[in-house]
Amino acid sequence: MLDAIYPWGGRVRAFRSPGIETRVAREPWQLAGYWRLRRAIFTGEQRLFLETDRDEHDERATPIVALSLSAGMPDAVVGVVRVYPVGQDRWFGGRLGVCPSYRRHGVVGETLIKTAVRTALGAGCQCFLATVQLGNVRYFQRHHFEVVGQAQVSGVTHALMQARLGDFTPLPAPEIPE
């Protein structure tokens, strides 16, 4: 006889796509998912901000999303990051977040980091910096970043990290929004 609560003999995990694609968000559903996930992580889950995590940098930032794939087609936003220029050749990355069910997936954070740096490089970046929560410093070090200082984000100390740009190749110019 089947158990009414666990008809398959145990808890069934929600589907998690093994395929991930990372790109600059352009389509309305991608942008909506970008803002929704950022708010859920930084305002809801982490409570770094009271009402919104949006700031003055978002006006010129390039939003990047990690998308889960279903039957080879983009299906849902499962990761986010933004990059923006400060001056002529200096760029910042920040607000990197991954949907809880895709954390420890093995590729989402890594592809977001690569796409962020490569997007900035394609736009002429000569220095790429990121504000990184202290618990994530080792992860970024494994992905070609080094600590160069500290920064405060909403009253919380973050590491200021710089990418080793020689370890990344730029994305072709058509991938960068105008």
Secondary structure per residue as TSV (DSSP state, phi and psi in degrees):
chain	resnum	aa	ss	phi	psi
A	1	M	-	360.0	140.6
A	2	L	-	-78.2	140.1
A	3	D	-	-76.2	132.0
A	4	A	S	-65.6	-32.4
A	5	I	S	-87.8	-40.5
A	6	Y	-	-124.1	74.4
A	7	P	T	-63.8	-17.8
A	8	W	T	-102.4	14.3
A	9	G	S	89.8	-1.9
A	10	G	S	-177.7	178.4
A	11	R	-	-63.7	136.9
A	12	V	-	-103.2	125.8
A	13	R	-	-76.7	148.2
A	14	A	-	-65.0	151.2
A	15	F	-	-61.3	135.1
A	16	R	-	-130.9	114.2
A	17	S	-	-63.3	134.1
A	18	P	S	-78.5	-15.6
A	19	G	-	-96.9	130.4
A	20	I	E	-130.6	137.0
A	21	E	E	-127.2	134.3
A	22	T	E	-118.8	133.9
A	23	R	E	-158.2	166.6
A	24	V	E	-67.2	131.1
A	25	A	-	-74.1	125.5
A	26	R	-	-128.3	-38.2
A	27	E	S	-77.8	148.4
A	28	P	H	-53.5	-40.2
A	29	W	H	-68.8	-31.6
A	30	Q	H	-69.4	-44.0
A	31	L	H	-65.2	-40.9
A	32	A	H	-62.5	-42.9
A	33	G	H	-66.3	-36.3
A	34	Y	H	-58.9	-52.3
A	35	W	H	-66.6	-39.0
A	36	R	H	-63.0	-46.3
A	37	L	H	-69.0	-40.4
A	38	R	H	-58.8	-47.1
A	39	R	I	-62.7	-43.9
A	40	A	I	-60.1	-41.3
A	41	I	I	-78.1	-54.1
A	42	F	I	-86.4	-26.0
A	43	T	I	-99.0	-40.6
A	44	G	I	-83.7	-71.2
A	45	E	I	-63.3	-53.6
A	46	Q	S	-88.4	-20.0
A	47	R	-	55.1	37.9
A	48	L	S	-73.1	-26.5
A	49	F	S	-130.0	151.7
A	50	L	S	-76.6	-53.9
A	51	E	S	-115.0	-38.0
A	52	T	-	-151.1	151.1
A	53	D	-	-98.8	3.3
A	54	R	-	-69.2	144.0
A	55	D	-	-146.0	-173.5
A	56	E	G	-62.8	-22.6
A	57	H	G	-74.1	-23.3
A	58	D	G	-64.7	-23.4
A	59	E	G	-63.1	-33.1
A	60	R	T	-115.6	5.2
A	61	A	-	-76.6	150.4
A	62	T	E	-98.5	116.3
A	63	P	E	-82.3	133.6
A	64	I	E	-121.6	136.9
A	65	V	E	-125.4	147.7
A	66	A	E	-101.5	128.6
A	67	L	E	-114.7	134.5
A	68	S	E	-78.1	151.5
A	69	L	E	-112.5	138.0
A	70	S	E	-126.0	120.2
A	71	A	T	54.5	35.3
A	72	G	T	81.5	0.1
A	73	M	E	-110.8	142.5
A	74	P	E	-57.2	134.3
A	75	D	E	-122.3	-45.8
A	76	A	E	-152.2	151.6
A	77	V	E	-80.8	119.8
A	78	V	E	-119.6	-0.9
A	79	G	E	-159.6	152.9
A	80	V	E	-143.3	153.6
A	81	V	E	-162.1	156.9
A	82	R	E	-126.7	151.4
A	83	V	E	-132.0	146.1
A	84	Y	E	-153.3	149.0
A	85	P	E	-81.8	146.4
A	86	V	S	-130.7	101.9
A	87	G	S	85.4	-163.2
A	88	Q	S	-77.6	-44.4
A	89	D	S	-129.6	14.5
A	90	R	E	-110.8	131.3
A	91	W	E	-126.1	152.3
A	92	F	E	-120.4	146.4
A	93	G	E	-120.4	148.9
A	94	G	E	-173.6	179.5
A	95	R	E	55.2	39.3
A	96	L	E	-77.8	126.1
A	97	G	E	-146.9	149.9
A	98	V	E	-127.9	135.9
A	99	C	-	-52.5	134.4
A	100	P	G	-50.0	-39.3
A	101	S	G	-72.3	-10.6
A	102	Y	G	-109.2	3.1
A	103	R	T	-70.4	146.7
A	104	R	T	64.6	20.0
A	105	H	S	-73.1	-28.7
A	106	G	S	102.5	-13.2
A	107	V	S	-135.2	-22.3
A	108	V	H	-63.2	-55.0
A	109	G	H	-60.7	-42.8
A	110	E	H	-61.4	-44.9
A	111	T	H	-70.6	-31.5
A	112	L	H	-65.0	-44.0
A	113	I	H	-61.0	-50.0
A	114	K	H	-60.0	-45.8
A	115	T	H	-66.0	-37.2
A	116	A	H	-62.4	-51.2
A	117	V	H	-66.7	-43.7
A	118	R	H	-65.3	-34.6
A	119	T	H	-64.7	-45.7
A	120	A	H	-64.1	-42.2
A	121	L	H	-58.9	-40.9
A	122	G	H	-63.9	-21.3
A	123	A	T	-96.2	8.5
A	124	G	T	97.9	14.8
A	125	C	-	-60.2	134.5
A	126	Q	S	-113.8	-12.5
A	127	C	E	-150.3	122.5
A	128	F	E	-118.3	119.7
A	129	L	E	-115.8	153.6
A	130	A	E	-141.7	142.3
A	131	T	E	-93.1	122.9
A	132	V	E	-125.7	130.7
A	133	Q	E	-59.9	142.4
A	134	L	G	-56.6	-33.4
A	135	G	G	-69.6	-11.2
A	136	N	G	-108.9	5.0
A	137	V	H	-58.9	-48.1
A	138	R	H	-61.2	-38.2
A	139	Y	H	-59.2	-46.4
A	140	F	H	-69.0	-34.6
A	141	Q	H	-61.7	-38.1
A	142	R	H	-68.8	-15.4
A	143	H	T	-112.5	37.5
A	144	H	T	72.8	37.3
A	145	F	E	-121.8	153.3
A	146	E	E	-133.6	147.8
A	147	V	E	-72.4	130.4
A	148	V	E	-122.8	-2.4
A	149	G	E	168.5	-161.1
A	150	Q	E	-128.6	157.3
A	151	A	E	-145.8	153.4
A	152	Q	E	-103.4	130.1
A	153	V	E	-124.8	113.1
A	154	S	T	53.0	39.9
A	155	G	T	80.7	3.6
A	156	V	E	-110.5	131.7
A	157	T	E	-70.9	129.7
A	158	H	E	-122.6	156.9
A	159	A	E	-81.6	138.5
A	160	L	E	-94.2	118.6
A	161	M	E	-122.0	148.6
A	162	Q	E	-119.2	135.0
A	163	A	E	-77.5	142.5
A	164	R	-	-83.5	95.2
A	165	L	G	-60.8	-26.6
A	166	G	G	-64.9	-15.6
A	167	D	G	-89.6	1.4
A	168	F	-	-125.7	150.7
A	169	T	-	-110.9	140.4
A	170	P	-	-69.1	148.4
A	171	L	-	-74.7	148.6
A	172	P	-	-59.5	146.9
A	173	A	G	-50.0	-38.0
A	174	P	G	-60.0	-20.8
A	175	E	G	-77.6	-12.3
A	176	I	S	-97.1	124.2
A	177	P	-	-67.4	151.1
A	178	E	-	-90.2	360.0
